[in-house]
Amino acid sequence: MIFDPVVMALLLVASLGMAGALAGGLFAAQLLRQWNPASGDARQIALERRTHLAATVLRLLLLAQMAALVLFVHNADRMAILFTGAMCALGTLNVNAYGMPAFLLMMAVFFLAALWLLVDAADREGRDYPLTRLKYGLLLMAAPVLLASGILQWLYFLNLDPNVITSCCSKLFTPEGSGVQAELSALPPASALTALFGGLALLAGLAALASWRPGTLAYAAYGLSGTLFFAVAIVAIISVISPYIYDTPVHHCPFCILKPQYGFIGYALYGPLFGASALALGVALLALWPAPASLHDALPHRMRRMTVLSAVLFALFALANLYAIATSDLILFH
């Protein structure tokens, strides 16, 4: 299985990510010790040149890591037919002990990569590299996650065994089962829908407030709320939106909605949700970080654009949920 082209591509990206984590982490540690933009000595000039090169390479590596998450899930769904008991990506991820941790770490890498790229874009608008310490501090924090993610992906693919009988969504995401998945599946639909659309209404109000009265507090409130809403949305998808898509109250799998028989609607849900949440996370960090003087004018405009784009993506996520409910034959309320 390891010689499958998609698996090889994923392992290549994972290996590049590990190499980038090691090299980038060492460079970030050096930069944080020696960085002094007020100095004009040869060491600082050399460090600035290396920073430009390192940032270019990191942008490509981190974009590849973000894309790898989509490919990883698609590949897990594609390989489900190879394992007894697997009906979707969840079954493939449960073939061994490394699949689900690898997936969760790849999600963490997605948001860390998006956050770094957003800070990097803001930093490039300043004349004196005002956010360089912040973004390389983030890189130093992200390096262990990148390294662990790559290691787990290698362990996962090296230990895939087609003779293993795996557990899939019909056993894990059921209210009658045990564990976190079962508890999420058993949540009352009315409560989940209230939290979902109530949260979306709150985000719309905060986005409007940030546009009408822009300021650190408004942007921070939107950013933090948008980041926390990600968990609310995932819970709602599992507990109530998925049953609407499947037209049955007992199927709660958050992976099967990516399948073609359901119109790939999962991508219409997860794509905007992940993008909006990543932007909100970036808004929160940039709002809470002390604004550098060289970004006094540019940073508020950037945060406003990020907030508007995040709100638009959340609106698309809301429309996808409404479409799933409106087109379903399932009736959960009388």
N, C-alpha and C positions, 0 to 999 in steps of 0.2 A: 504493500500500500504506500510505502514511503516514496516509491518511484512514480506515483501518480503525478502528472504535471501540476495540478492545483496544489497538492501537498508540497511538492518541491518548491513551488513559488512561495507558499506560506513559510516554509522553513528558511528559505533564502531571506525573506523580509525579516523573520525572527532573528536570524543570525546577524544581519546587518544592524538590527536594533540593539542586539547585545554588544556588538563591536562599538556602535555609536554611544551606548550607555557607558562603556568603560572609558573610551577615549574622551567623550564629552564630559563625563564626571571628573576625570583628572584635569581636563582643561578648565572646567568651571571652578574647581578647587584652587587652581593656580591663579585664575583671574580674580577671584574674590579676595585673595591675599594681596595681589599686586596692583589691582585696578586703581588708577588715579588720573581721571581725565584732566585735572588741573595741571598735571605735569607735562612737560614737553621733552622729557629725556628719551633716549633711544629705546629703552625697554618698554615704555608706554606706547611709543609709536609702533613698535613691533607687535605689541599685544593688540593694538587696535586693528592692525592688518590681519592678524590671525583671527580676530573676532569676526571680521567680515567673512572670511573663508569658512570658519566654523559655523556661523549662522546660516550660510547658504546650504552647506551640507546637511545641517540639522533640519532645515525646512523640508528638504526632500525626504529625509529619513522619517520624520514625524508624519508627513502626509502619507507616506507608504504604510506606516503603522495604523493610521486611521482607516485607510482603505482595507487593510488586512482584516479588520474586524468583520466587515461585511462579507468578505470572501471566506473567512473562517466559518461563519454561520451558514453561508450558502453551501460550502463544502460538507459541513456536518449533515445538512439536510439531504444533500446528494448521495452521501454514503450510507444513509439509513437502510437502504435495501440490502446492504452487505451483512447486517447484524440481526440475529434472531431477537425478536422482541422490540426492535426499534421501528417507529413509525414516522419519526421526524428528527430534527437536529438534536432534540433533547435525548433521545435514545442513544444516538451516536456519542454524545458528550458523556454519557454515563457508562460507556463500555469499560472504562478504567477510571482510576482515582484521580487522574490528571486533567480530564477533559473540562469539567465544570470550573475548577480553579483557574485553568488557562483562559477560559472564556471570560470569567469575572475580572481577571487581571487585564485582559485585552480591553475590556470596557473602561477600566481605570486608566489604561494607557491612552485610550481615545480622548478622554476628557483632559488628561494632563498635556497631551500633545496639542489639543485645540487651545488650551489655555496658554501654552508657551507661544504658539503661533500668533495669538491675539496680542499678547504682550510685546512680542517681537515687532509686529506691525506698528504698534503705537510707538515703540522705541525708535523706529526708523524715521519718524516724523520730527524727532528732536535733533537739534544741531550738535548736541554734546553727549549723545548716547545716554540719555537720562535714566533709562530703565534697564541698563545693562546688568547691574548688580541683581536686580529683581529677576530678570529672565534666566540668568545663569544660576541664581539661587534655586529657582524652580527646576532647572535642569538637574542640579545636584540632588534635589529631592526625588525627581522622576527617575533617575538612573537606576536605583535598586528595583523599582517596579518594572522598568523595561527589561532589566536583566532577568528577573524572576519570571516575567511573562515569556521570554524566549526559551528559558530552560524548561518551563512547564509544557510549552508547545512541542519541543523536541521529545520530552518524556511521553507526552500524550500520543504522538504519532508513532514513536518507536514501540509502544506497548499496545497498539491496536491488535486485537485478537478476534478474528471472525467466528471463532468457536464459542465465544462468551455469549451467554444469554443476558441481555441487558434489560433495564427497566425504562419504560417510556412514560409519556404523559398520562396514559390511561390509568397508571398506578400511582403516579406522583401528584398530579394536579387533580385531586378528587377530594371533596369535602369529607368523605368517609375515611381517608387515610390519615397519616400522622406526619408531623414535620411542618416546616414553614410553608411549603407549597400547599399543603392541605388547608392550613389556617387561612391563607390568602384566598383559596377557592371557596371557602365557607363564609366569607364576609357577606353581609346583607347587600344585595344589589342597590337598594335605595341609598344606603350610606355611601357606597362607593361612587355612585353617580353624583350624589350631592357634593362629595369631596372633589370629584373631577371637575365638574362644571362650575362649582363655587370657586375652586382654585383658578380656573381659567378666567372667570369674571374678575377676580382680585388682580390677576396679572394684567388684564386689560386696563383696569382702573389705574394701577401703578404705572403702566406704560404711558397712559394719557397724562398722568400727573408729572412724570419725568419730562414729557415733551412740553407741557404747559408751563411748569415751574422747574426747569432743570437745576440740578444742584446735587451735591455729594450725597445728601440724605435720600433724595428721591431715587437716584441711580442705585445706591446701595440697597435700598428697600426692594427695588425691582429685581436686582441681580440675585440677592439672597433668596427671595421668594421664588424666582424662576428656577434656581438651583434645587431648592427643597421640593419644588413641585414635581421634579423628575420621579421621585419615589412614589408620590401620590399617583402619578399617571401610570406607572408600571403596575401598581397594586390594582388600579381600576381596570386596566387591560386584562389582567388575570382574572379578577373576580366577576366582572360584568360585561365588558366589551367583547371578549372572546366568545362567551356563550351566544351573544347576539350574532356574531359572525358565523358560528357553526350551526345556528338554529337549534341548539339543544342546551338545556341548563346544566348538563353534567360534564361538558367538555370545556376546560379552562386553560388549555395549553397556550403559552405565549409564543410558541415556535411554529405551530401548524398554520398560523395565519400568514406565514410567509410562502405557503405552497400555492401553486398555480390554480388549484381547484377552488381556492378562495380569492382568486383575482389578485394575488400578491398584495392584498390590502395591508399586510403587516408592514411592508416597506413605506406605504403612505402614512402609517402611524408612527413607526420608529424613526424614519428619516427626519421629518420635521421636529419630532420630540428631542432627538439627540442634538440636532443643530441648534434648536432654540435654547436648550439647557446649557450647551457649551457656551453660547454667546452670553447667556445670563451669568454664568460663572465668571466669564471675562469681565463683564460690566461690574460685578461685585468687587473683584480684585482691584480693578483700575480705580473704582470709586473710593475704596477704603485705603488704597496706597496714597501717601502724600504726593500731591501733584507737583512735578518738577516745574521750575520756572520756564524752561524752554518749551514746555507743552501746555502752558497756561491757556492758550487760545485753541490749540489743536485738539487737546484731549477731550474737552466737553463735546465738541462736534463729533469726535470718533465714538464716544460713549452714546451719544444720541443716535447715531446711525446703527450702532450695535443693538441698542434697545429697540429701535423700530424694526430692524430685521428679525430680532428674536420674537417680538410680538407678532409679526406677520407669520412666522413659522409656527408659533403656538396657535394662531388662528387656523392655519391649515391643518394642524393636528386636531383641533376642535371639529372642523368640517369633516375630517375623515371619521371621527367618532360618531358624529351625527349621521353620516351616510351609512355607517355600519348598523346603527340602530334603526334608521328609517327603512332600510332595505331588507331587514330581517323579518322572518315569519314567527320568530319567538316572541311570546308575550310574557313578560316578567311581572307586570303590574296590571291591576284591574281598576 
